[in-house]
Amino acid sequence: MSTSLRFALRWLSYPLVFGGSAAFMVWALYAGVPYWPSTPLVAAVGLLAVAGLERIQPFREGWLEDHQDTLTDLVHMLVNLSVIQFTAEILARLGDAVPATVRLFPVESRLWVQLLLVAVVLDLSLYAMHRISHHVPWLWRFHMIHHSAERLYWMNGERRHPLHAMLMAGPGLVLLFASGAPSAVVATWFGILTVHLGFQHSNLDYRLGWLRHVIGVAEIHRWHHKRDFEDAQVNFGEFLMVWDRLFGTFYDSTGKQGDANVGLRERDYPKGYLGQLTEPFGRDRART
């Protein structure tokens, strides 16, 4: 591969694929295009683009190989995206029952302002639940599934126990829908976040320069999955790194990733989906 092509893939992959996907979803929101099936289809195309780019310019060659995890991660992704969709739909219907006089969400504002507000509320909620999940033993038992991956690639972003997926998204969704946030705006942000999480956990050699201090891209998030790095107590942000900056959990050492060891210190964690689904209810395990 030519140097110019490597350079282009490294610096343009995220702006073009993520930016293009997000732009289309925002356009669909403004145009009043129904969320289903347009936004999920665009998110799927974005994820498949990340998967293809990994094959062209991987961060780690060894992470391209199946680790007896591809089928498991595919099931995780399909189940968890469905769980989030179902949870959001139920909470949206409950939110419709909230009297208009007590709704606080600024529905009269421009759509981009509403989308930005949804993004901030959900991102702060996800940061808080993510960080708490590393410190509360019973939550960690469910979150361990996400950290059990021994390679990082495009499907890892949805490698979560479905109960933990609901717990992660639940507080922010409850707050938004109780305040009267339009379900179409919330759904659009989740579609955008889905593509971002594919990039955040990808095995793609890409860069974002100084923007890595603002957006939780792979070169920052990989530290969070390191097996032997300070118990992975850094870089909890799902999209924005603002919260890690504010609360002292940000870590950056670009270019010094070292070995490719990610995952749990324990090596006997179940690899099959059903085993991972039931593991949190089994024997106790130490944190990270």
VOBA-1610 file (N, C-alpha, C; in pm, whole numbers, padded with zeros to 5 digits, always signed):
BEGIN
Met+00085-00120+00000Met+00000+00000+00000Met+00088+00125+00000Ser+00050+00221-00081Ser+00131+00342-00092Ser+00122+00425+00036Thr+00225+00506+00057Thr+00229+00593+00175Thr+00114+00693+00174Ser+00081+00745+00058Ser-00027+00844+00050Ser-00162+00782+00084Leu-00183+00655+00043Leu-00309+00589+00075Leu-00317+00560+00225Arg-00205+00517+00283Arg-00203+00493+00429Arg-00235+00623+00504Phe-00176+00731+00458Phe-00199+00861+00521Phe-00347+00899+00511Ala-00404+00878+00393Ala-00544+00913+00371Ala-00636+00830+00460Leu-00610+00699+00467Leu-00693+00611+00551Leu-00679+00648+00699Arg-00558+00684+00739Arg-00533+00716+00879Arg-00606+00843+00922Trp-00610+00943+00836Trp-00663+01072+00877Trp-00804+01102+00826Leu-00851+01028+00727Leu-00982+01059+00668Leu-01091+00956+00700Ser-01052+00841+00753Ser-01151+00735+00780Ser-01262+00783+00872Tyr-01224+00837+00987Tyr-01325+00880+01084Tyr-01407+00999+01032Pro-01343+01104+00981Pro-01424+01217+00932Pro-01521+01177+00821Leu-01477+01091+00728Leu-01563+01056+00616Leu-01672+00957+00654Val-01636+00850+00723Val-01735+00745+00754Val-01825+00789+00868Phe-01765+00828+00980Phe-01848+00873+01092Phe-01920+01002+01057Gly-01845+01098+01002Gly-01905+01225+00968Gly-02016+01211+00865Gly-01994+01126+00764Gly-02096+01104+00664Gly-02220+01037+00720Ser-02200+00937+00804Ser-02313+00868+00867Ser-02393+00964+00954Ala-02322+01039+01038Ala-02389+01134+01128Ala-02463+01241+01048Ala-02401+01290+00941Ala-02464+01394+00859Ala-02594+01343+00797Phe-02593+01219+00749Phe-02714+01163+00689Phe-02824+01148+00794Met-02786+01101+00914Met-02887+01083+01019Met-02947+01216+01062Val-02864+01318+01072Val-02914+01451+01109Val-03004+01505+00998Trp-02964+01485+00872Trp-03049+01528+00760Trp-03185+01458+00767Ala-03185+01326+00795Ala-03310+01251+00804Ala-03398+01305+00916Leu-03335+01346+01026Leu-03410+01404+01138Leu-03477+01534+01094Tyr-03400+01620+01027Tyr-03455+01748+00981Tyr-03564+01727+00875Ala-03545+01625+00791Ala-03639+01602+00682Ala-03764+01528+00727Gly-03764+01482+00851Gly-03879+01409+00901Gly-03886+01266+00850Val-03773+01213+00802Val-03770+01074+00756Val-03785+00982+00877Pro-03873+00883+00871Pro-03891+00792+00985Pro-03761+00727+01028Tyr-03743+00717+01160Tyr-03620+00655+01213Tyr-03599+00517+01156Trp-03706+00437+01155Trp-03697+00301+01103Trp-03748+00297+00959Pro-03669+00240+00864Pro-03540+00173+00885Pro-03419+00258+00848Ser-03438+00386+00819Ser-03329+00466+00763Ser-03206+00474+00854Thr-03226+00514+00980Thr-03112+00533+01070Thr-03039+00402+01100Pro-03110+00292+01134Pro-03039+00166+01155Pro-02962+00120+01031Leu-03017+00142+00912Leu-02948+00101+00790Leu-02820+00181+00770Val-02827+00311+00795Val-02707+00395+00782Val-02602+00354+00885Ala-02647+00325+01008Ala-02554+00280+01112Ala-02488+00148+01071Ala-02566+00058+01013Ala-02511-00071+00968Ala-02407-00052+00859Val-02435+00038+00765Val-02338+00067+00658Val-02210+00125+00718Gly-02225+00215+00815Gly-02108+00274+00881Gly-02023+00169+00950Leu-02088+00077+01022Leu-02015-00030+01091Leu-01944-00122+00993Leu-02012-00156+00884Leu-01950-00243+00784Leu-01832-00174+00717Ala-01840-00042+00703Ala-01727+00033+00647Ala-01607+00023+00741Val-01631+00035+00871Val-01522+00021+00969Val-01462-00120+00960Ala-01548-00221+00950Ala-01501-00360+00940Ala-01413-00378+00816Gly-01452-00318+00704Gly-01372-00329+00583Gly-01241-00255+00593Leu-01242-00137+00651Leu-01120-00059+00666Leu-01019-00129+00757Glu-01068-00201+00858Glu-00978-00276+00946Glu-00894-00375+00865Arg-00955-00436+00764Arg-00885-00535+00683Arg-00778-00470+00595Ile-00799-00345+00561Ile-00704-00275+00475Ile-00588-00217+00556Gln-00619-00158+00672Gln-00515-00094+00753Gln-00539-00122+00901Pro-00506-00243+00947Pro-00532-00278+01088Pro-00432-00214+01183Phe-00476-00189+01306Phe-00387-00142+01411Phe-00298-00257+01459Arg-00357-00376+01475Arg-00283-00497+01512Arg-00323-00608+01415Glu-00227-00665+01344Glu-00256-00776+01252Glu-00319-00893+01326Gly-00271-00920+01448Gly-00321-01033+01524Gly-00467-01020+01563Trp-00516-00898+01569Trp-00656-00875+01607Trp-00752-00900+01491Leu-00698-00923+01372Leu-00784-00958+01259Leu-00833-01102+01269Glu-00759-01186+01340Glu-00793-01327+01351Glu-00906-01349+01450Asp-00988-01448+01420Asp-01096-01485+01511Asp-01036-01542+01640His-01085-01494+01755His-01042-01541+01885His-01155-01620+01952Gln-01225-01698+01870Gln-01345-01769+01916Gln-01447-01670+01974Asp-01454-01552+01910Asp-01538-01447+01964Asp-01630-01381+01861Thr-01607-01407+01733Thr-01681-01335+01629Thr-01831-01361+01638Leu-01869-01489+01645Leu-02012-01522+01653Leu-02072-01468+01782Thr-01998-01483+01893Thr-02045-01431+02023Thr-02069-01280+02015Asp-01974-01208+01957Asp-01987-01063+01948Asp-02101-01021+01855Leu-02124-01100+01749Leu-02235-01070+01659Leu-02368-01082+01733Val-02381-01186+01814Val-02504-01202+01892Val-02519-01089+01992His-02409-01055+02060His-02412-00941+02154His-02462-00816+02084Met-02408-00787+01966Met-02443-00665+01896Met-02591-00663+01859Leu-02640-00772+01802Leu-02780-00778+01760Leu-02874-00770+01880Val-02840-00841+01988Val-02925-00839+02107Val-02925-00701+02172Asn-02807-00642+02189Asn-02798-00517+02265Asn-02856-00399+02189Leu-02838-00394+02058Leu-02900-00287+01982Leu-03052-00298+01988Ser-03101-00422+01991Ser-03245-00444+02004Ser-03292-00405+02144Val-03214-00438+02246Val-03249-00404+02384Val-03258-00253+02403Ile-03158-00181+02350Ile-03158-00035+02362Ile-03279+00024+02289Gln-03307-00031+02171Gln-03423+00018+02095Gln-03552-00006+02172Phe-03564-00126+02230Phe-03685-00161+02306Phe-03699-00074+02431Thr-03587-00056+02503Thr-03588+00026+02624Thr-03627+00170+02592Ala-03568+00224+02485Ala-03598+00362+02445Ala-03746+00375+02406Glu-03798+00275+02336Glu-03937+00281+02291Glu-04033+00280+02410Ile-04006+00193+02508Ile-04092+00185+02627Ile-04086+00316+02706Leu-03964+00367+02727Leu-03950+00490+02804Leu-04010+00609+02729Ala-04002+00607+02596Ala-04062+00715+02518Ala-04214+00716+02537Arg-04274+00598+02538Arg-04420+00588+02558Arg-04458+00636+02699Leu-04374+00600+02797Leu-04400+00648+02933Leu-04383+00799+02940Gly-04284+00849+02866Gly-04261+00994+02863Gly-04378+01069+02804Asp-04448+01007+02708Asp-04565+01072+02648Asp-04675+01095+02749Ala-04673+01014+02856Ala-04777+01027+02959Ala-04747+01139+03058Val-04625+01195+03054Val-04589+01304+03144Val-04665+01431+03101Pro-04732+01496+03192Pro-04808+01617+03158Pro-04719+01724+03094Ala-04770+01788+02992Ala-04693+01888+02918Ala-04647+02003+03008Thr-04722+02028+03113Thr-04690+02141+03202Thr-04562+02119+03282Val-04519+01993+03295Val-04399+01966+03375Val-04281+01922+03287Arg-04299+01924+03155Arg-04190+01886+03066Arg-04092+02002+03052Leu-03964+01971+03069Leu-03861+02075+03072Leu-03777+02081+02946Phe-03786+01978+02862Phe-03699+01974+02744Phe-03740+02085+02645Pro-03641+02157+02592Pro-03672+02271+02504Pro-03711+02228+02362Val-03831+02173+02348Val-03873+02120+02218Val-03894+02230+02113Glu-03899+02355+02156Glu-03915+02465+02061Glu-03780+02511+02004Ser-03672+02460+02061Ser-03538+02498+02012Ser-03511+02434+01877Arg-03407+02482+01811Arg-03365+02421+01685Arg-03328+02275+01708Leu-03346+02194+01605Leu-03320+02050+01620Leu-03175+02021+01658Trp-03080+02100+01604Trp-02940+02073+01636Trp-02912+02102+01784Val-02983+02199+01841Val-02968+02229+01984Val-03025+02113+02066Gln-03140+02062+02025Gln-03201+01948+02095Gln-03108+01826+02088Leu-03051+01802+01970Leu-02963+01687+01953Leu-02838+01701+02040Leu-02784+01821+02046Leu-02667+01846+02129Leu-02698+01824+02276Leu-02814+01869+02321Leu-02855+01850+02460Leu-02872+01703+02493Val-02936+01629+02403Val-02952+01484+02421Val-02816+01417+02431Ala-02724+01456+02343Ala-02590+01397+02343Ala-02518+01421+02475Val-02526+01543+02528Val-02457+01577+02653Val-02517+01501+02771Val-02650+01498+02779Val-02716+01429+02891Val-02685+01280+02888Leu-02698+01218+02772Leu-02672+01074+02763Leu-02525+01043+02787Asp-02437+01127+02735Asp-02294+01099+02748Asp-02249+01109+02893Leu-02299+01209+02965Leu-02265+01222+03107Leu-02320+01105+03186Ser-02442+01064+03155Ser-02502+00948+03222Ser-02423+00821+03195Leu-02382+00802+03069Leu-02305+00682+03033Leu-02168+00683+03101Tyr-02105+00801+03107Tyr-01977+00812+03176Tyr-01992+00772+03324Ala-02094+00827+03389Ala-02115+00800+03531Ala-02141+00651+03555Met-02231+00592+03476Met-02263+00450+03494Met-02143+00362+03461His-02066+00402+03361His-01947+00326+03324His-01845+00325+03438Arg-01820+00443+03491Arg-01721+00453+03598Arg-01769+00381+03724Ile-01897+00397+03758Ile-01952+00326+03875Ile-01941+00176+03857Ser-01959+00129+03734Ser-01955-00015+03708Ser-01818-00076+03734His-01715+00007+03738His-01581-00043+03770His-01555-00048+03920His-01646+00007+03999His-01623+00016+04143His-01727-00055+04228Val-01845-00078+04173Val-01951-00149+04246Val-01945-00295+04205Pro-01913-00386+04298Pro-01888-00526+04263Pro-01997-00592+04179Trp-02124-00575+04216Trp-02228-00646+04141Trp-02244-00589+04000Leu-02217-00459+03982Leu-02220-00401+03848Leu-02099-00448+03766Trp-01985-00459+03832Trp-01864-00505+03763Trp-01882-00646+03708Arg-01955-00730+03780Arg-01978-00867+03733Arg-02047-00866+03597Phe-02136-00770+03575Phe-02203-00760+03446Phe-02115-00690+03342His-02036-00593+03387His-01952-00516+03296His-01829-00595+03251Met-01793-00697+03326Met-01676-00778+03291Met-01684-00833+03149Ile-01805-00862+03103Ile-01821-00916+02969Ile-01756-00824+02866His-01777-00695+02882His-01721-00598+02788His-01568-00602+02790His-01512-00622+02907His-01366-00623+02921His-01303-00761+02899Ser-01384-00861+02876Ser-01329-00996+02855Ser-01273-01013+02715Ala-01300-00921+02625Ala-01249-00930+02488Ala-01097-00925+02487Glu-01034-01019+02417Glu-00889-01026+02410Glu-00833-00969+02280Arg-00919-00902+02209Arg-00878-00819+02094Arg-00985-00710+02081Leu-00947-00601+02018Leu-01041-00493+01994Leu-01067-00482+01845Tyr-01193-00481+01808Tyr-01233-00465+01668Tyr-01375-00411+01665Trp-01428-00391+01546Trp-01548-00310+01526Trp-01672-00355+01603Met-01681-00482+01640Met-01802-00528+01710Met-01793-00519+01862Asn-01674-00487+01916Asn-01658-00486+02063Asn-01741-00380+02133Gly-01779-00276+02062Gly-01855-00169+02126Gly-01988-00215+02182Glu-02043-00323+02126Glu-02172-00375+02173Glu-02157-00507+02249Arg-02036-00540+02289Arg-02012-00663+02368Arg-02046-00631+02513Arg-02173-00644+02548Arg-02222-00609+02682Arg-02331-00706+02723His-02344-00727+02854His-02458-00802+02903His-02582-00716+02879Pro-02692-00773+02829Pro-02810-00690+02800Pro-02863-00617+02922Leu-02853-00676+03041Leu-02897-00606+03162Leu-02809-00485+03188His-02680-00500+03163His-02589-00388+03184His-02610-00281+03078Ala-02643-00323+02956Ala-02673-00225+02851Ala-02791-00138+02892Met-02894-00201+02951Met-03010-00124+02997Met-02973-00033+03113Leu-02889-00084+03205Leu-02849-00003+03319Leu-02763+00115+03277Met-02679+00094+03176Met-02593+00203+03127Met-02677+00314+03066Ala-02771+00277+02982Ala-02849+00377+02910Ala-02969+00428+02989Gly-03017+00348+03084Gly-03141+00378+03155Gly-03150+00515+03220Pro-03056+00554+03306Pro-03068+00683+03377Pro-03082+00802+03283Gly-02999+00807+03180Gly-03008+00917+03085Gly-03138+00917+03009Leu-03184+00798+02968Leu-03309+00788+02894Leu-03428+00830+02981Val-03427+00785+03106Val-03537+00822+03197Val-03542+00974+03212Leu-03427+01035+03234Leu-03421+01181+03251Leu-03471+01254+03127Leu-03428+01206+03010Leu-03465+01273+02886Leu-03614+01260+02856Phe-03665+01138+02865Phe-03805+01119+02830Phe-03899+01177+02935Ala-03856+01177+03062Ala-03938+01239+03167Ala-03945+01390+03148Ser-03841+01445+03083Ser-03840+01590+03060Ser-03905+01627+02927Gly-03948+01525+02851Gly-04019+01553+02726Gly-03935+01554+02601Ala-03817+01492+02603Ala-03731+01488+02484Ala-03799+01408+02373Pro-03800+01458+02250Pro-03861+01384+02138Pro-03787+01253+02110Ser-03861+01146+02093Ser-03798+01015+02073Ser-03715+01013+01945Ala-03755+01089+01841Ala-03678+01090+01716Ala-03539+01148+01736Val-03528+01249+01822Val-03398+01311+01850Val-03308+01213+01926Val-03366+01147+02026Val-03290+01049+02106Val-03246+00933+02017Ala-03335+00883+01932Ala-03302+00771+01843Ala-03191+00809+01746Thr-03195+00932+01697Thr-03091+00978+01605Thr-02954+00978+01673Trp-02950+01026+01799Trp-02820+01027+01867Trp-02769+00885+01891Phe-02858+00791+01924Phe-02814+00654+01944Phe-02759+00594+01814Gly-02819+00630+01701Gly-02766+00585+01573Gly-02627+00639+01548Ile-02607+00767+01576Ile-02475+00829+01561Ile-02374+00764+01655Leu-02416+00740+01780Leu-02326+00681+01879Leu-02287+00539+01841Thr-02378+00465+01778Thr-02348+00327+01736Thr-02229+00323+01641Val-02228+00414+01543Val-02116+00419+01448Val-01987+00460+01520His-01999+00558+01611His-01881+00602+01686His-01821+00487+01767Leu-01906+00409+01834Leu-01855+00298+01916Leu-01785+00193+01831Gly-01829+00177+01706Gly-01758+00089+01615Gly-01616+00138+01591Phe-01601+00270+01574Phe-01468+00329+01558Phe-01390+00323+01689Gln-01456+00350+01801Gln-01387+00357+01929Gln-01320+00225+01966His-01381+00113+01928His-01327-00019+01962His-01260-00086+01842Ser-01241-00012+01734Ser-01195-00074+01610Ser-01048-00112+01613Asn-01016-00206+01524Asn-00878-00245+01500Asn-00828-00173+01374Leu-00858-00045+01368Leu-00821+00037+01253Leu-00715+00138+01295Asp-00611+00148+01215Asp-00505+00246+01242Asp-00550+00381+01186Tyr-00618+00458+01271Tyr-00662+00590+01230Tyr-00627+00690+01339Arg-00630+00817+01305Arg-00592+00923+01398Arg-00694+01036+01392Leu-00698+01114+01499Leu-00783+01233+01501Leu-00706+01354+01552Gly-00574+01336+01571Gly-00493+01448+01616Gly-00535+01501+01752Trp-00534+01633+01767Trp-00567+01694+01897Trp-00712+01668+01936Leu-00797+01631+01842Leu-00937+01605+01875Leu-00954+01480+01963Arg-00846+01400+01976Arg-00855+01285+02067Arg-00872+01331+02212His-00841+01457+02240His-00862+01511+02374His-01008+01549+02398Val-01086+01548+02291Val-01228+01586+02299Val-01320+01468+02271Ile-01282+01384+02175Ile-01365+01272+02132Ile-01295+01140+02168Gly-01372+01046+02221Gly-01315+00919+02267Gly-01290+00821+02155Val-01186+00845+02077Val-01151+00757+01966Val-01065+00641+02015Ala-01034+00550+01923Ala-00967+00425+01961Ala-00831+00446+02026Glu-00753+00541+01976Glu-00618+00558+02030Glu-00620+00601+02177Ile-00732+00657+02223Ile-00749+00691+02364Ile-00816+00576+02439His-00919+00518+02377His-00999+00418+02448His-00925+00285+02467Arg-00827+00255+02382Arg-00754+00128+02398Arg-00689+00117+02535Trp-00649+00231+02593Trp-00591+00227+02728Trp-00691+00172+02829His-00818+00200+02807His-00921+00154+02900His-00932+00002+02902His-00891-00062+02794His-00903-00208+02785His-00771-00281+02814Lys-00664-00207+02841Lys-00536-00273+02868Lys-00545-00364+02989Arg-00491-00484+02975Arg-00500-00583+03083Arg-00422-00540+03207Asp-00307-00479+03188Asp-00220-00450+03302Asp-00197-00301+03326Phe-00288-00216+03277Phe-00266-00073+03295Phe-00356-00018+03404Glu-00304-00003+03524Glu-00374+00063+03634Glu-00521+00020+03647Asp-00543-00110+03629Asp-00679-00163+03639Asp-00776-00096+03543Ala-00726-00040+03436Ala-00808+00022+03333Ala-00900+00132+03388Gln-00852+00205+03486Gln-00935+00310+03548Gln-00915+00446+03479Val-00915+00445+03347Val-00898+00568+03270Val-00988+00567+03149Asn-01015+00687+03095Asn-01083+00705+02968Asn-01216+00629+02959Phe-01308+00668+03047Phe-01440+00604+03052Phe-01537+00661+02949Gly-01506+00775+02891Gly-01600+00844+02803Gly-01646+00760+02686Glu-01776+00762+02659Glu-01831+00690+02544Glu-01811+00771+02416Phe-01837+00899+02422Phe-01816+00985+02305Phe-01727+01104+02340Leu-01767+01182+02439Leu-01689+01298+02479Leu-01587+01262+02586Met-01468+01323+02577Met-01366+01304+02680Met-01371+01417+02783Val-01469+01505+02770Val-01484+01618+02861Val-01496+01571+03005Trp-01575+01465+03027Trp-01600+01416+03163Trp-01473+01358+03223Asp-01394+01285+03144Asp-01267+01233+03194Asp-01173+01347+03231Arg-01177+01453+03153Arg-01095+01570+03183Arg-01139+01635+03314Leu-01270+01652+03329Leu-01323+01719+03448Leu-01301+01638+03575Phe-01313+01506+03566Phe-01309+01422+03686Phe-01180+01345+03703Gly-01076+01382+03627Gly-00943+01329+03651Gly-00918+01187+03607Thr-00991+01138+03506Thr-00969+01000+03460Thr-00915+00996+03318Phe-00871+01110+03266Phe-00819+01112+03129Phe-00673+01068+03127Tyr-00637+00986+03028Tyr-00497+00945+03011Tyr-00466+00942+02863Asp-00351+00999+02827Asp-00310+01002+02688Asp-00161+00975+02680Ser-00126+00875+02601Ser+00015+00849+02575Ser+00024+00791+02435Thr-00015+00872+02338Thr-00023+00829+02199Thr+00111+00775+02150Gly+00103+00662+02082Gly+00223+00602+02025Gly+00298+00513+02121Lys+00250+00498+02245Lys+00319+00417+02344Lys+00229+00305+02395Gln+00148+00250+02303Gln+00052+00148+02342Gln+00119+00021+02393Gly+00240-00006+02345Gly+00312-00124+02394Gly+00252-00252+02341Asp+00245-00354+02424Asp+00196-00484+02379Asp+00047-00478+02348Ala-00001-00588+02290Ala-00140-00591+02245Ala-00232-00658+02347Asn-00187-00671+02471Asn-00266-00743+02570Asn-00382-00659+02622Val-00500-00698+02585Val-00621-00637+02638Val-00706-00749+02697Gly-00803-00712+02779Gly-00890-00813+02839Gly-00874-00820+02990Leu-00918-00931+03045Leu-00913-00954+03189Leu-00786-01028+03228Arg-00745-01012+03353Arg-00629-01087+03400Arg-00660-01236+03406Glu-00786-01268+03433Glu-00828-01407+03431Glu-00842-01453+03287Arg-00801-01574+03258Arg-00806-01625+03122Arg-00917-01728+03101Asp-00995-01756+03206Asp-01095-01863+03194Asp-01237-01810+03179Tyr-01250-01684+03136Tyr-01384-01627+03120Tyr-01452-01694+03001Pro-01581-01727+03013Pro-01651-01797+02904Pro-01642-01721+02772Lys-01630-01795+02662Lys-01622-01733+02530Lys-01754-01738+02455Gly-01845-01829+02494Gly-01973-01840+02427Gly-02074-01741+02482Tyr-02174-01708+02401Tyr-02271-01608+02442Tyr-02351-01651+02565Leu-02401-01773+02567Leu-02481-01818+02680Leu-02399-01824+02808Gly-02273-01865+02795Gly-02185-01868+02912Gly-02162-01729+02967Gln-02144-01631+02879Gln-02125-01492+02924Gln-02254-01434+02981Leu-02366-01479+02929Leu-02495-01430+02977Leu-02522-01474+03120Thr-02479-01596+03154Thr-02506-01651+03288Thr-02392-01630+03385Glu-02272-01594+03338Glu-02155-01580+03424Glu-02175-01483+03540Pro-02239-01366+03522Pro-02255-01273+03635Pro-02335-01331+03751Phe-02412-01435+03725Phe-02493-01497+03830Phe-02423-01616+03894Gly-02300-01644+03848Gly-02226-01758+03899Gly-02130-01719+04009Arg-02010-01779+04007Arg-01913-01755+04113Arg-01858-01614+04105Asp-01814-01565+04219Asp-01762-01428+04228Asp-01625-01421+04163Arg-01598-01307+04104Arg-01467-01283+04042Arg-01412-01150+04089Ala-01282-01140+04099Ala-01220-01015+04141Ala-01232-00913+04029Arg-01222-00783+04061Arg-01233-00677+03963Arg-01106-00667+03880Thr-01129-00663+03745Thr-01021-00653+03646Thr-00905-00745+03678
//
